[in-house]
Amino acid sequence: MTKKITVKDLTAEEKLRLICADGFWYTVDFGGKIPRACVSDGPVGLRAEREENGKKTTLPAVSYPSVQSLANTWSRECARRTGEALADDCKERGVDILLAPGVNIKRNPLNGRNFEYFSEDPYLAGTLAYEYIDGLQSRNVGACLKHFCCNNLEYNRFHLSSEVDERTLREIYYKPFEIACAAKPVAVMSSYNRINGTYGSEYQKGYDVLRDEFGFDGAIYSDWDAVRDRTAACKAGLDIEFPFNGKNYEKLVADYKAGKLSDEELDACAARVLELGYRCEEMRRDRTVRLTTEERIEVAKKTAEESIVLLKNDGILPLKRGTKACVCGCYGKPDAGMVAGGGSSMVEWLGKGFSIPDLLSERLGTETSYEVAFYWGTVVGHGAYGCNPEISGDQAARADVCVVCAGTGAQFEYESADRLTMKLPAVQERAICELAAINPNVVVVLFAGSAIDMSGWIDRVKGVVFAGFCGEYGGEAVADVLCGAVNPSGKLSETFANSFEDYPSAHTYGNMNVVCYEEGLNVGYRYFDRNPAGVRFPFGFGLSYSEFAYSALEIQPKDGGAEISYTVENLSLRDGKEVSQVYVRECNPLVYRPVKELKGFSKDAVKSGKKVRVRVRLDFNAFAHWSVSEDRWKAADGVYEILVGASAADIRLAAKLEISDGKLTVL
């Protein structure tokens, strides 16, 4: 067996070169002297680039629902299965580490990359990221958790400073990384932005928290071209810069020779990069592909089914067989960019996508007509997205139901820029309203990666289905939900407010250099619990074709925490799945605390007329806040309320317990 090389076996020149990448996607191997690692984009489908004769191509791959859609499943199983399936995609293409998942908090609904992130809530984001990472790495492909941290806008992302107080960092923005790090990701990626004035690539204070408190033992990457000063980044603990930057490397060498970088600092980073290579070599020893392409497509379809959120249903859904339907809107026959966000997560589709009219025709047993109604993209002579060339309304007038397929896509939601508005393009809103005037039975299907302002049209339609960015194979899931073959079970992982102005981030200070997180802990439902008038659809909301009742809440102190149990009953004639949510409220806090905070959830299949007993475990930290004065997590003595609900705004059960000297007592 070849001797395992350590940093002691490398020259200073080799160590300096090792902490800078080899090109765009690889670590240095010195001609085979040490193992190398291959990394690739792809949180929602592998984006593996290859270059031949100077020409770059992207290999086709399975397109999974976006991370935002994955979060809407509230399913640990879906998150794990997505990770496992992506591992096989990576194995087939020789990729060692997937640059995913992203757990940045959805502070601002206009953030151009919100579709790549899980939630406004750190517990939900961290929990699903843990399962995703554990699933991926259980199949011997590494995960790179990103972007650490506070990368909550794309505007001026290479320079903008996120100004955040320490308690908010700990409870909101660090927390999903803390939870996900328990899965032992092989790498963490720094953010572009500055955190309280310090660039993410030089954020030693945060890196120390990752390593010393969260147990992270892997390598820290820069985001691509995020390093301003390679020496400063190395001294802070950033292990490897991607991609290779000749000027940065030359300055690094010069700084080392000038004594600005110590051998101890250099060795620490080089050792972690070296260990990463050996870890990847070890994982490569078992690169058996366990799922066929067809099986991975089934994972994508299943995830899409569970991610779809039924937001409004005035008795129009599910559509009955024999219904004469008309589909309007170019999203009814989308290309890749229309049901995905743009940037490094874009996937080259394996096939040609889907046709909602054709899928509905198969399920309804009648011919479904189709009218483009509006195009996607900039149309010459119109200068605006979504030109409405010749909508006649004739097909809608003849139909029993008009299904309008609308949304955003890669031209609206993409890496490097933020959305200009929460609203759909004006031409889409106009089409919805005019079609509703022709046919009162309108159902809107939204293909989008983040919250949509629906105030201009929602009162005119009878149904709204949020399909999210469902991937290439999401069309079948949409059609199955519309026709009742699938009972919708997705719930929102972020609050949908009436308008952008209803979010606290719309009113905090910001300029080209800084953005102040003045709302502190009051992100998402934590804010809207005290300002409910601004909510269109609350966090955790989603309708079903079933009706569920909650009862018999019990709390049992256990292992320093508590086991929460309750019954969920399906009162309807259809089998279904229900996402129940467990929130904790401190009744009389002596420091500021949100009204309640998500600390547990469960997604359970409940057959028609049956009951299931749900059990959710809360550890002692579920009751804690970050004490700035004591610089630690602290669960204060006092009374706490356990709240169980179908959404943040629909609490069904409540019970109290008391903490005294670290002991829990049920009241």
C-alpha positions as CSV (number, residue, x, y, z in Angstrom):
1,M,0.0,0.0,0.0
2,T,1.3,3.4,-0.9
3,K,2.5,5.5,2.0
4,K,0.0,8.2,3.0
5,I,1.7,11.6,2.6
6,T,1.5,14.2,5.3
7,V,2.2,18.0,5.2
8,K,5.7,17.1,6.7
9,D,6.4,15.3,3.4
10,L,5.6,18.4,1.3
11,T,7.8,21.4,0.5
12,A,6.7,24.9,1.3
13,E,6.2,25.5,-2.4
14,E,4.0,22.4,-2.7
15,K,1.9,23.4,0.3
16,L,1.4,26.9,-1.1
17,R,0.3,25.4,-4.4
18,L,-1.9,22.8,-2.7
19,I,-4.2,25.5,-1.1
20,C,-5.0,26.9,-4.5
21,A,-7.1,24.9,-6.9
22,D,-6.0,23.2,-10.1
23,G,-8.1,25.0,-12.7
24,F,-11.9,25.3,-12.1
25,W,-13.0,22.0,-10.6
26,Y,-10.1,20.1,-9.2
27,T,-7.6,20.1,-6.3
28,V,-3.9,19.8,-7.1
29,D,-2.4,16.2,-7.2
30,F,1.2,17.0,-8.2
31,G,1.1,14.5,-11.1
32,G,-0.4,11.7,-9.0
33,K,1.7,12.2,-5.9
34,I,-1.4,12.8,-3.8
35,P,-5.1,12.2,-4.4
36,R,-7.1,14.9,-6.0
37,A,-10.7,15.8,-5.6
38,C,-13.2,16.7,-8.3
39,V,-16.0,19.1,-7.4
40,S,-19.1,20.1,-9.3
41,D,-22.2,22.2,-9.1
42,G,-25.7,20.7,-8.7
43,P,-28.0,21.1,-5.7
44,V,-30.9,20.1,-7.9
45,G,-29.2,18.0,-10.5
46,L,-25.5,17.6,-11.4
47,R,-24.0,20.3,-13.5
48,A,-20.8,18.7,-14.7
49,E,-18.8,20.6,-17.2
50,R,-16.4,19.0,-19.6
51,E,-13.9,20.7,-22.0
52,E,-12.8,19.2,-25.3
53,N,-10.8,20.9,-28.0
54,G,-11.4,24.2,-26.2
55,K,-15.1,23.9,-26.1
56,K,-17.1,23.5,-22.9
57,T,-20.2,21.4,-22.6
58,T,-22.5,20.5,-19.7
59,L,-23.4,16.9,-19.4
60,P,-27.2,16.1,-19.3
61,A,-28.4,14.9,-15.9
62,V,-31.6,14.1,-13.9
63,S,-33.3,17.4,-13.0
64,Y,-34.7,17.3,-9.5
65,P,-37.0,19.9,-7.9
66,S,-35.3,22.9,-6.5
67,V,-34.1,23.0,-2.9
68,Q,-37.0,25.4,-2.2
69,S,-39.4,22.8,-3.6
70,L,-37.6,20.1,-1.6
71,A,-38.2,22.1,1.5
72,N,-41.9,22.4,0.7
73,T,-42.1,18.6,1.0
74,W,-41.3,18.8,4.7
75,S,-40.1,15.3,4.2
76,R,-36.9,13.9,5.7
77,E,-37.3,10.9,3.4
78,C,-37.4,13.1,0.2
79,A,-34.3,15.0,1.3
80,R,-32.4,11.9,2.0
81,R,-33.5,10.1,-1.2
82,T,-32.6,13.2,-3.3
83,G,-29.1,13.1,-1.7
84,E,-28.8,9.4,-2.4
85,A,-29.9,9.8,-6.1
86,L,-27.5,12.7,-6.6
87,A,-24.7,10.6,-5.4
88,D,-25.2,8.1,-8.2
89,D,-25.3,11.0,-10.7
90,C,-21.9,12.1,-9.3
91,K,-20.5,8.6,-9.4
92,E,-21.3,8.1,-13.1
93,R,-19.5,11.4,-13.9
94,G,-16.5,11.0,-11.7
95,V,-17.5,13.8,-9.3
96,D,-16.2,13.4,-5.7
97,I,-17.9,16.4,-4.0
98,L,-21.2,18.1,-4.8
99,L,-21.3,21.8,-4.1
100,A,-24.5,21.6,-2.2
101,P,-26.8,22.1,-0.3
102,G,-27.3,25.8,0.5
103,V,-28.9,26.7,3.9
104,N,-29.0,30.5,3.8
105,I,-32.0,32.0,5.4
106,K,-34.7,33.5,3.3
107,R,-34.6,37.0,4.9
108,N,-35.6,38.9,1.8
109,P,-38.2,37.5,-0.7
110,L,-36.4,39.2,-3.6
111,N,-33.1,37.4,-3.2
112,G,-32.2,36.0,-6.6
113,R,-31.0,32.7,-5.2
114,N,-33.9,31.9,-2.8
115,F,-34.8,28.9,-5.0
116,E,-31.5,27.3,-3.9
117,Y,-32.2,27.7,-0.2
118,F,-34.6,25.7,2.1
119,S,-36.4,28.1,4.3
120,E,-36.9,31.2,6.4
121,D,-36.7,28.9,9.4
122,P,-33.3,27.7,10.6
123,Y,-34.6,24.4,12.1
124,L,-36.4,23.3,9.0
125,A,-33.4,24.3,6.8
126,G,-30.9,22.6,8.9
127,T,-32.9,19.4,9.5
128,L,-33.6,18.8,5.8
129,A,-30.0,19.7,4.9
130,Y,-28.8,17.2,7.4
131,E,-30.8,14.4,5.7
132,Y,-29.7,15.6,2.2
133,I,-26.0,15.5,3.3
134,D,-26.3,12.2,5.1
135,G,-28.0,10.6,2.1
136,L,-25.4,11.9,-0.3
137,Q,-22.4,10.9,1.8
138,S,-23.9,7.5,2.8
139,R,-23.3,6.7,-0.9
140,N,-19.7,7.9,-0.8
141,V,-20.0,11.3,-2.4
142,G,-19.0,14.4,-0.4
143,A,-21.2,17.4,0.3
144,C,-20.1,21.0,0.5
145,L,-22.4,23.0,2.7
146,K,-22.9,26.6,1.7
147,H,-22.7,29.7,1.8
148,F,-21.2,30.6,5.2
149,C,-22.8,32.9,6.0
150,C,-25.5,35.7,5.7
151,N,-25.5,35.5,1.9
152,N,-29.1,36.8,1.8
153,L,-29.0,39.0,-1.2
154,E,-27.3,38.9,-4.6
155,Y,-27.0,42.7,-5.0
156,N,-23.3,43.7,-4.9
157,R,-22.6,40.2,-3.4
158,F,-18.8,40.5,-3.8
159,H,-18.7,43.5,-1.4
160,L,-21.9,44.0,0.5
161,S,-21.6,43.7,4.3
162,S,-24.4,41.9,6.2
163,E,-24.6,43.8,9.5
164,V,-26.0,41.3,12.0
165,D,-25.9,41.2,15.9
166,E,-24.4,38.2,17.6
167,R,-27.6,36.8,19.0
168,T,-29.3,36.9,15.6
169,L,-26.3,35.2,14.0
170,R,-26.4,32.4,16.5
171,E,-30.2,31.8,16.5
172,I,-31.0,32.4,12.9
173,Y,-28.1,32.5,10.4
174,Y,-25.6,30.1,12.1
175,K,-28.2,27.6,13.3
176,P,-28.9,25.7,10.0
177,F,-25.1,25.2,9.6
178,E,-24.9,24.0,13.2
179,I,-27.7,21.4,12.6
180,A,-26.3,20.3,9.2
181,C,-22.8,20.0,10.4
182,A,-23.9,17.0,12.6
183,A,-24.0,15.1,9.3
184,K,-20.2,15.7,8.9
185,P,-20.1,17.3,5.4
186,V,-16.6,17.0,3.9
187,A,-16.6,20.7,3.1
188,V,-18.1,24.1,3.8
189,M,-18.1,27.0,1.3
190,S,-17.6,30.6,2.3
191,S,-19.9,33.3,1.1
192,Y,-19.0,36.2,-1.2
193,N,-20.3,38.9,1.1
194,R,-18.8,40.5,4.1
195,I,-20.1,39.7,7.6
196,N,-20.0,42.7,9.9
197,G,-17.3,44.1,7.6
198,T,-15.2,41.0,7.2
199,Y,-15.2,39.1,3.9
200,G,-16.6,35.6,4.0
201,S,-13.3,34.2,2.8
202,E,-11.5,35.8,5.8
203,Y,-14.2,35.2,8.5
204,Q,-12.0,33.5,11.1
205,K,-14.5,34.2,13.9
206,G,-17.1,32.2,12.1
207,Y,-14.7,29.5,11.0
208,D,-13.7,29.0,14.7
209,V,-17.4,28.5,15.5
210,L,-17.7,25.9,12.7
211,R,-14.7,23.9,13.9
212,D,-14.6,24.4,17.6
213,E,-18.4,24.4,18.4
214,F,-20.2,22.7,15.5
215,G,-17.7,19.9,15.2
216,F,-16.9,20.6,11.5
217,D,-13.7,18.7,10.6
218,G,-13.6,19.1,6.8
219,A,-12.1,21.7,4.5
220,I,-13.4,25.2,3.9
221,Y,-13.6,26.3,0.3
222,S,-14.0,29.8,-1.1
223,D,-16.9,30.5,-3.3
224,W,-15.6,30.9,-6.9
225,D,-13.5,34.1,-7.2
226,A,-14.5,35.1,-3.6
227,V,-10.9,35.5,-2.3
228,R,-9.6,39.1,-2.2
229,D,-6.4,38.3,-0.3
230,R,-5.2,34.7,-0.3
231,T,-2.8,35.3,2.6
232,A,-5.5,36.9,4.8
233,A,-7.9,34.0,3.9
234,C,-5.3,31.4,4.8
235,K,-4.5,33.0,8.1
236,A,-8.3,33.0,8.8
237,G,-8.5,29.3,8.1
238,L,-9.9,29.2,4.5
239,D,-8.3,26.0,3.2
240,I,-8.6,26.2,-0.5
241,E,-9.3,28.9,-3.1
242,F,-11.4,28.0,-6.1
243,P,-10.8,28.4,-9.0
244,F,-7.0,28.8,-9.5
245,N,-6.1,32.5,-9.6
246,G,-2.6,33.2,-10.8
247,K,-2.3,36.7,-9.3
248,N,-3.6,35.6,-5.9
249,Y,-1.1,32.7,-5.9
250,E,1.9,34.8,-6.8
251,K,1.0,37.3,-4.0
252,L,0.6,34.3,-1.6
253,V,4.1,33.1,-2.4
254,A,5.5,36.5,-2.0
255,D,3.8,37.1,1.3
256,Y,5.1,33.8,2.6
257,K,8.6,34.6,1.7
258,A,8.2,38.0,3.3
259,G,7.1,36.3,6.6
260,K,3.5,37.5,6.4
261,L,2.3,33.9,6.6
262,S,3.6,31.5,9.2
263,D,4.4,27.8,8.5
264,E,1.9,26.9,11.2
265,E,-0.9,28.8,9.4
266,L,0.1,27.3,6.1
267,D,0.4,23.8,7.4
268,A,-3.1,23.9,9.0
269,C,-4.8,24.7,5.7
270,A,-2.6,22.3,3.6
271,A,-3.2,19.5,6.0
272,R,-7.0,19.8,5.7
273,V,-6.8,19.9,1.9
274,L,-4.5,16.9,1.9
275,E,-6.9,15.0,4.2
276,L,-9.8,16.0,1.9
277,G,-8.0,14.3,-1.0
278,Y,-7.5,11.1,1.0
279,R,-11.1,11.2,2.2
280,C,-12.2,11.4,-1.4
281,E,-9.9,8.5,-2.4
282,E,-11.3,6.4,0.4
283,M,-14.9,7.2,-0.8
284,R,-14.0,6.3,-4.4
285,R,-13.2,2.7,-3.3
286,D,-17.0,2.1,-3.3
287,R,-18.5,3.8,-6.3
288,T,-21.2,1.3,-7.0
289,V,-24.2,2.9,-8.7
290,R,-27.2,1.7,-6.8
291,L,-30.1,3.5,-8.6
292,T,-30.7,3.4,-12.3
293,T,-31.4,6.6,-14.2
294,E,-35.1,5.6,-14.3
295,E,-35.1,5.0,-10.5
296,R,-33.5,8.5,-10.0
297,I,-36.2,10.0,-12.2
298,E,-38.7,8.3,-9.9
299,V,-37.1,10.0,-6.9
300,A,-37.4,13.4,-8.8
301,K,-41.1,12.7,-9.5
302,K,-41.9,11.6,-6.0
303,T,-40.2,14.7,-4.6
304,A,-42.2,16.9,-7.0
305,E,-45.4,15.2,-5.9
306,E,-44.8,15.9,-2.2
307,S,-43.5,19.4,-2.9
308,I,-46.6,20.8,-4.6
309,V,-48.6,23.2,-2.3
310,L,-52.3,23.7,-2.8
311,L,-52.8,27.3,-1.8
312,K,-56.4,27.9,-2.8
313,N,-59.3,25.6,-3.7
314,D,-62.8,26.9,-3.9
315,G,-64.2,23.4,-4.6
316,I,-62.8,23.3,-8.1
317,L,-60.1,20.7,-7.5
318,P,-59.6,17.9,-8.1
319,L,-60.8,18.0,-11.7
320,K,-63.2,15.2,-12.5
321,R,-62.7,12.8,-15.4
322,G,-64.5,14.1,-18.4
323,T,-63.9,17.8,-17.5
324,K,-63.2,19.9,-20.6
325,A,-60.1,21.9,-19.8
326,C,-58.1,24.6,-21.5
327,V,-54.5,25.3,-20.6
328,C,-53.3,28.8,-21.1
329,G,-49.7,30.2,-20.7
330,C,-46.4,29.2,-22.2
331,Y,-45.4,27.5,-18.9
332,G,-47.8,24.7,-19.9
333,K,-45.1,23.5,-22.2
334,P,-41.9,24.8,-20.6
335,D,-38.3,24.5,-21.4
336,A,-35.6,24.1,-18.7
337,G,-35.2,27.7,-17.9
338,M,-38.9,28.2,-17.2
339,V,-39.1,25.8,-14.3
340,A,-35.7,26.4,-12.8
341,G,-33.6,29.2,-11.5
342,G,-30.5,30.5,-13.4
343,G,-26.9,30.3,-12.6
344,S,-24.6,27.6,-11.2
345,S,-27.6,25.3,-10.4
346,M,-28.9,25.1,-13.9
347,V,-29.3,21.5,-15.2
348,E,-29.0,20.3,-18.8
349,W,-32.2,18.2,-19.2
350,L,-32.1,14.6,-20.2
351,G,-35.2,14.9,-22.3
352,K,-37.6,17.5,-23.7
353,G,-39.6,18.3,-20.6
354,F,-43.4,18.0,-20.3
355,S,-46.7,19.2,-21.7
356,I,-49.5,20.0,-19.2
357,P,-52.2,19.9,-21.9
358,D,-51.1,16.4,-23.0
359,L,-50.9,15.1,-19.4
360,L,-54.3,16.5,-18.6
361,S,-55.8,14.9,-21.7
362,E,-54.5,11.5,-20.6
363,R,-56.0,11.9,-17.1
364,L,-59.3,13.5,-17.9
365,G,-60.1,11.4,-20.9
366,T,-61.0,14.4,-23.0
367,E,-58.9,16.6,-25.3
368,T,-57.4,19.5,-23.5
369,S,-56.9,22.6,-25.6
370,Y,-53.9,24.9,-25.4
371,E,-53.3,28.5,-26.0
372,V,-49.8,30.1,-25.5
373,A,-51.4,33.3,-24.2
374,F,-48.0,34.9,-23.3
375,Y,-44.4,34.1,-24.2
376,W,-41.5,33.7,-21.9
377,G,-38.5,36.0,-22.5
378,T,-37.9,39.3,-24.2
379,V,-39.8,39.7,-27.4
380,V,-38.4,42.0,-30.1
381,G,-40.5,45.2,-30.3
382,H,-42.0,44.8,-26.9
383,G,-39.0,45.1,-24.6
384,A,-40.6,43.2,-21.7
385,Y,-40.9,39.7,-20.4
386,G,-43.9,37.7,-21.4
387,C,-45.3,39.4,-24.5
388,N,-49.0,38.7,-24.9
389,P,-49.3,38.4,-28.7
390,E,-52.8,37.1,-29.6
391,I,-54.7,35.7,-26.7
392,S,-58.2,35.2,-28.0
393,G,-59.9,33.6,-25.1
394,D,-62.0,31.4,-27.4
395,Q,-60.6,28.1,-25.9
396,A,-61.2,29.4,-22.4
397,A,-64.8,30.3,-23.2
398,R,-65.5,26.8,-24.5
399,A,-63.8,25.0,-21.6
400,D,-65.3,23.9,-18.2
401,V,-62.1,24.9,-16.5
402,C,-59.2,27.1,-17.6
403,V,-55.8,26.2,-16.1
404,V,-53.4,29.1,-16.4
405,C,-49.7,28.1,-16.2
406,A,-47.7,31.1,-15.1
407,G,-44.5,31.9,-13.2
408,T,-41.0,33.2,-13.2
409,G,-37.9,31.1,-14.2
410,A,-34.2,31.6,-14.9
411,Q,-34.8,35.1,-16.5
412,F,-36.3,36.3,-13.3
413,E,-34.7,34.3,-10.5
414,Y,-31.0,33.7,-10.9
415,E,-27.6,33.9,-9.3
416,S,-25.9,37.3,-9.3
417,A,-29.0,39.5,-9.2
418,D,-32.2,39.9,-7.2
419,R,-35.8,40.1,-8.4
420,L,-37.1,43.5,-9.1
421,T,-40.6,42.6,-7.8
422,M,-42.5,39.9,-6.1
423,K,-45.3,40.2,-8.7
424,L,-45.7,38.1,-11.9
425,P,-45.0,40.1,-15.1
426,A,-47.8,42.4,-15.8
427,V,-48.8,40.5,-19.0
428,Q,-49.3,37.4,-16.9
429,E,-51.4,39.1,-14.3
430,R,-53.5,40.7,-17.1
431,A,-54.0,37.3,-18.8
432,I,-55.1,35.7,-15.5
433,C,-57.7,38.5,-14.9
434,E,-59.0,38.6,-18.4
435,L,-59.3,34.8,-18.6
436,A,-61.2,34.8,-15.3
437,A,-63.6,37.4,-16.8
438,I,-64.3,35.0,-19.7
439,N,-64.4,31.8,-17.6
440,P,-65.1,32.0,-13.8
441,N,-63.5,28.5,-13.3
442,V,-59.8,29.5,-13.4
443,V,-57.0,27.5,-11.7
444,V,-53.5,29.1,-11.6
445,V,-50.5,26.9,-11.5
446,L,-47.4,28.8,-10.4
447,F,-43.9,27.7,-11.5
448,A,-41.7,29.9,-9.3
449,G,-38.8,29.5,-6.9
450,S,-39.9,32.0,-4.2
451,A,-42.8,33.9,-2.8
452,I,-45.2,35.6,-5.3
453,D,-47.4,38.6,-4.7
454,M,-50.8,37.5,-5.8
455,S,-52.8,40.5,-4.7
456,G,-53.7,41.6,-8.2
457,W,-55.5,38.5,-9.2
458,I,-56.0,35.9,-6.5
459,D,-59.6,37.0,-5.6
460,R,-60.6,36.4,-9.2
461,V,-59.6,32.7,-9.4
462,K,-60.9,29.6,-7.8
463,G,-57.7,27.6,-7.3
464,V,-54.0,28.2,-6.9
465,V,-51.4,25.4,-7.1
466,F,-47.8,26.3,-6.3
467,A,-45.7,23.9,-8.4
468,G,-42.4,25.6,-7.5
469,F,-39.4,24.8,-9.7
470,C,-40.4,21.2,-10.1
471,G,-37.7,20.0,-12.5
472,E,-38.0,18.2,-15.8
473,Y,-40.3,15.5,-14.4
474,G,-42.6,17.7,-12.3
475,G,-45.3,18.0,-15.0
476,E,-46.7,14.6,-14.1
477,A,-46.9,15.5,-10.5
478,V,-48.7,18.8,-11.3
479,A,-51.2,16.9,-13.6
480,D,-51.8,14.2,-10.9
481,V,-52.5,16.8,-8.3
482,L,-54.9,18.7,-10.5
483,C,-56.8,15.5,-11.4
484,G,-56.7,14.0,-7.9
485,A,-54.4,11.0,-8.5
486,V,-52.1,12.6,-6.0
487,N,-53.4,14.2,-2.8
488,P,-51.3,17.4,-2.3
489,S,-49.2,17.3,0.9
490,G,-46.7,20.1,0.4
491,K,-46.6,23.0,2.8
492,L,-44.9,26.4,2.5
493,S,-41.4,26.6,3.8
494,E,-41.6,30.4,3.8
495,T,-44.3,33.0,4.4
496,F,-46.1,34.4,1.4
497,A,-46.9,38.0,2.3
498,N,-49.4,40.2,0.5
499,S,-46.6,42.3,-1.0
500,F,-42.9,42.9,-0.7
501,E,-43.6,46.0,1.5
502,D,-45.1,43.7,4.2
503,Y,-41.7,42.1,4.9
504,P,-39.5,43.7,7.5
505,S,-36.4,43.5,5.2
506,A,-38.2,45.9,2.9
507,H,-37.8,48.7,5.4
508,T,-34.3,48.2,6.9
509,Y,-31.3,50.3,6.0
510,G,-29.1,49.4,3.1
511,N,-26.9,50.9,0.5
512,M,-24.2,49.7,-2.0
513,N,-21.9,48.8,0.9
514,V,-24.0,47.5,3.8
515,V,-27.4,46.1,4.6
516,C,-28.5,46.3,8.2
517,Y,-30.4,43.3,9.7
518,E,-32.5,45.7,11.8
519,E,-35.3,43.2,12.3
520,G,-33.0,40.9,14.3
521,L,-34.7,37.7,15.2
522,N,-37.9,38.7,13.5
523,V,-37.4,36.9,10.2
524,G,-40.4,35.2,8.4
525,Y,-43.1,34.0,10.7
526,R,-41.2,35.2,13.7
527,Y,-42.1,38.7,12.4
528,F,-45.6,38.0,11.1
529,D,-46.7,36.4,14.3
530,R,-46.8,40.0,15.6
531,N,-47.8,41.5,12.3
532,P,-50.4,39.0,10.9
533,A,-52.2,41.5,8.7
534,G,-49.4,41.3,6.1
535,V,-49.7,37.5,5.5
536,R,-51.3,36.0,2.4
537,F,-50.3,32.4,3.2
538,P,-48.5,31.6,6.4
539,F,-45.4,29.6,7.0
540,G,-46.2,25.9,7.1
541,F,-49.5,26.3,5.2
542,G,-50.8,23.9,2.6
543,L,-54.3,22.5,1.7
544,S,-55.1,18.9,1.1
545,Y,-58.0,17.0,-0.4
546,S,-58.3,15.4,3.0
547,E,-59.3,16.9,6.3
548,F,-57.3,16.3,9.4
549,A,-58.1,16.7,13.1
550,Y,-55.5,16.9,16.0
551,S,-56.1,15.7,19.5
552,A,-54.7,14.2,22.7
553,L,-51.5,16.2,23.2
554,E,-49.1,14.7,25.8
555,I,-45.7,15.8,27.0
556,Q,-43.3,13.4,28.7
557,P,-40.0,14.6,30.1
558,K,-37.2,12.4,28.7
559,D,-33.4,12.4,28.7
560,G,-33.2,16.1,29.6
561,G,-35.7,17.1,27.0
562,A,-39.3,16.2,26.2
563,E,-41.2,13.7,24.0
564,I,-44.2,15.3,22.5
565,S,-47.0,13.0,21.3
566,Y,-50.4,13.7,19.7
567,T,-53.0,12.1,17.4
568,V,-53.7,13.1,13.9
569,E,-56.9,11.8,12.4
570,N,-58.1,11.7,8.8
571,L,-61.7,12.7,8.8
572,S,-62.1,12.5,5.0
573,L,-62.8,9.7,2.5
574,R,-59.3,10.0,1.0
575,D,-56.0,8.8,2.2
576,G,-53.6,11.7,2.7
577,K,-50.4,13.0,4.3
578,E,-50.3,15.7,6.9
579,V,-47.4,17.9,8.0
580,S,-47.8,18.7,11.7
581,Q,-45.5,21.3,13.3
582,V,-44.3,21.7,16.9
583,Y,-43.5,25.2,18.1
584,V,-42.1,26.3,21.5
585,R,-43.1,29.5,23.2
586,E,-41.6,31.0,26.4
587,C,-44.6,32.4,28.2
588,N,-42.9,35.1,30.3
589,P,-39.4,35.7,28.9
590,L,-37.0,38.1,30.6
591,V,-35.2,38.7,27.2
592,Y,-36.8,39.4,23.9
593,R,-38.1,36.2,22.2
594,P,-40.3,35.6,19.2
595,V,-43.9,34.6,19.9
596,K,-43.0,31.0,19.0
597,E,-40.3,29.0,17.1
598,L,-40.4,25.8,15.1
599,K,-38.6,23.0,17.0
600,G,-40.1,19.9,15.5
601,F,-42.3,18.5,12.7
602,S,-43.6,15.3,11.3
603,K,-45.0,14.2,8.0
604,D,-47.3,11.2,8.3
605,A,-49.5,9.2,6.0
606,V,-53.0,8.8,7.4
607,K,-55.5,6.6,5.8
608,S,-59.1,7.6,5.4
609,G,-61.0,7.5,8.7
610,K,-57.8,6.4,10.6
611,K,-55.6,7.9,13.2
612,V,-51.9,8.0,13.8
613,R,-50.0,8.7,16.9
614,V,-47.2,11.2,16.2
615,R,-44.1,11.5,18.4
616,V,-41.7,14.4,18.2
617,R,-38.5,14.6,20.3
618,L,-37.4,18.0,21.7
619,D,-34.0,18.2,23.3
620,F,-33.2,20.7,26.0
621,N,-31.8,23.2,23.4
622,A,-35.3,23.5,21.9
623,F,-36.1,25.8,24.8
624,A,-32.8,27.8,24.7
625,H,-31.9,31.3,23.5
626,W,-28.4,32.7,22.9
627,S,-27.4,34.7,26.0
628,V,-25.2,37.5,24.8
629,S,-24.3,38.4,28.4
630,E,-23.1,34.9,29.2
631,D,-22.0,34.0,25.6
632,R,-23.8,30.6,25.7
633,W,-27.0,28.9,25.0
634,K,-29.4,29.2,27.9
635,A,-32.8,27.7,28.7
636,A,-34.1,30.1,31.3
637,D,-36.2,28.9,34.2
638,G,-39.9,29.5,33.6
639,V,-43.1,28.3,31.9
640,Y,-43.0,27.2,28.2
641,E,-45.9,26.3,25.9
642,I,-45.8,23.5,23.4
643,L,-47.9,24.4,20.4
644,V,-48.9,21.9,17.7
645,G,-50.3,23.2,14.5
646,A,-51.1,22.7,10.8
647,S,-49.3,25.9,10.1
648,A,-47.7,28.8,11.9
649,A,-51.1,30.5,11.9
650,D,-53.2,27.4,12.6
651,I,-52.4,26.1,16.1
652,R,-54.6,23.1,17.0
653,L,-53.1,21.9,20.4
654,A,-51.3,23.5,23.3
655,A,-49.9,22.4,26.7
656,K,-47.4,23.8,29.2
657,L,-44.3,22.7,31.0
658,E,-42.0,24.3,33.4
659,I,-38.2,24.4,33.6
660,S,-36.5,24.8,36.9
661,D,-32.8,24.3,37.5
662,G,-32.6,22.3,34.3
663,K,-35.5,20.0,35.1
664,L,-38.7,19.8,33.0
665,T,-42.0,19.4,34.7
666,V,-45.3,19.1,32.9
667,L,-48.0,21.5,34.1
